[in-house]
Amino acid sequence: MIYKLFWALRALLYAPFFGKFGLPSYLGRPLFLMGIKKVFIDKRVRIFPHLRMEVHRSGSIHIHEDVVISQNVHITSAGNMVIGKSSLILANVFITNIDHDYEEIGRHVVKQEYMIKDTIIGENCYIGMGAAIMAGTKLGKQCVVGANSVVRGEFPDYCVIVGAPARIVKKYDLETGKWEKCS
């Protein structure tokens, strides 16, 4: 528990460099931070060590309250990115709203234009270990993303998403109160 005290002190030291850093939140030792003046973190956000967070160009990242981000997570934004309240992001996850164009043959992909699409994670979502949330993804409320899934597209509230490419395998039925398999 003493390490959380150090993480809270680190949060206090880093807070002025963020667009917003709500307290009480804490921040484990990050690997790399860039453009964090455009990162807005609400209260009670817990970020574990080895975060890599980058904001490019006019991008922004909004992390709502009570979010947990586990270790070794990489988040990169050049557009609008939102992580909804009470979401849990497990270790080794990648979240982006950037794709690189690759149309110009003979030109390095990194030197080609960004293709930016907003990425939004709804409230109370669970992102499994090793998942990749790609540009343009919109997850509804309380979605569950399976481990190692590659997610792109729009997904409704209350669904379980797995695979590469990811697809819906279960939805919550509000009438029966049960999670039901999708065919």
N, C-alpha and C positions, 0 to 999 in steps of 0.2 A: 504493500500500500504506500510505502514511502516514495516509490517511483512516481506515483500519481501527484504527489506534492511537487516534485520537480517538474512534472509536465504542466501543472497549474502555474508554476512560476515562469516556465518557458512561455506559456500562453500570455501572461502579463507582459513579458518582454517583447514578444512578437506583435501583440495587439495593435500598437500604433501604426504598423506597416500594412495592415489589412484595411480594406474599405470599411469593414465592421468586424468586430470580434466580440460576440456576446459572452458575458460571464454569468455563471460559472461554466466555462468550457475548458478543455485541456488539449494540449498538443504534444504528442511524443516527438522525439527528435526526427525532423524531416530529412529526407535525402536531398531534395531540390525544391525550391520555391521560386517562381518567376511571375511577375505581374500581379502580385497579391493585393495591390491597392484596389483591384477590381474583383476581389473575393470578399463575399459578405456572409459571415457566419453568425447564426443566431445563438441563443443561450443553450446551455447543456449539450453542446456538441463534443463528442469524445473522439479524438483522432489519435490513433496509435502510431508507433514509430515507423519510419521509412516511407512516409508519404512523399510522392512526387506530384506537385501541382503546378501547372503552367497555364498562364493566361496570355494569349497572343492577340495582337492588334486591338480591336475594340470589343473583345470578348468579355464575358463576366461569368462568375460562378456564384450561385446563391445556395447556401446550405441552411436549411430550416432547422428549427429547434429539435433537440433530443435525437439527433442523428449519431450513429456510431460508424466510424470508418476504421476498419482493422488495418493491420500492418501490410506494407508493401503495395499500397494502392497507388495507381497512376491516373490522375485526372488532368485532362488537357482541353482547353476551350479557346475558340476564336469567335464564338457567337454566344448565344444565350444558353446557359446550362443551369438547371434547377434540380436540387436533391430535396425531395419533400420530407416533411417532419416525421420523426419517429422511424426513419428507415435504417436498415442495418446493411452495411456493405462489408462482406468478409474479405479475407486476405487475398492478395495477388489479383485484384480486379483492375480492369482498365475501363475507363469511361471517357468518351470523347464526343465532340460535335464537329470534328474535322476529318475530312477525307482529302487525300492528295489527288489532283488530276494526274492522269497518266497518258493523255492523248498524244503528246508530242514525242514521237519516236526519236531516240538518240539523245534526249534531254533527261537528266537525272530527275527522278520523281520528286525529290525534295525541293527542286528548283521550279517546279510547276505550281500553278495556282492552287490555293486551298478551295475546297468545296465545303461550305459550312451549312449545317442544318441543325436547328435547335435540338437539344437533348433534354428530356424532362423525365425525372423519376418521381412518381407519385408518392403520396404519403404512406407510411407504414409498409414500404416494400422491403423485401429480403433479397439481396443479391448474393448468390452462392459463390463459394471460393473459385477463383480462377476465371470468372465470367468476363466477357468483353461486351460492353454496352457501346454500340457503334453510333456514328453520327445520324441524327434524325430519329432516334428512338424515343418513343413516348410510352411510358409505362403508367397505367392507371393506378388507382388506389389499391393497396395491399396485394400487389403482384409478387409472386415468388419466382425467382430466376434460379434454375438449377446450376450446380457446379459445372464449370468449364463450358457453359453455353455461350454462343455467339449471337447476340441479340441485335436485330435491326428491324425497325418498323413500329407500328402503333399497336398497342395491346390494351384491352379494356380492363376495367376494375376487376379485382378478385379472380385472377387466373394464375395458373402454374405454367411456366414457360421453360422448356428444356431443349437441348440439342444444338447442333451446329450445321446448318442454320437453325435457330430456335423456332419452336412452334408451340402452340398452346396444347397441353395435354389434360388439364383439368380446369374447371370453372366452379366457382361457388354459386350455388343456387339459393337465392334469397328466400324463395318460397319454402323449400325443404330444409334449409339450414345445413346443407351438406355440400362437400366438395365432390363433384361428379366428373368422371372421365369423359373426355371428348373423343369422338370417333374419328 
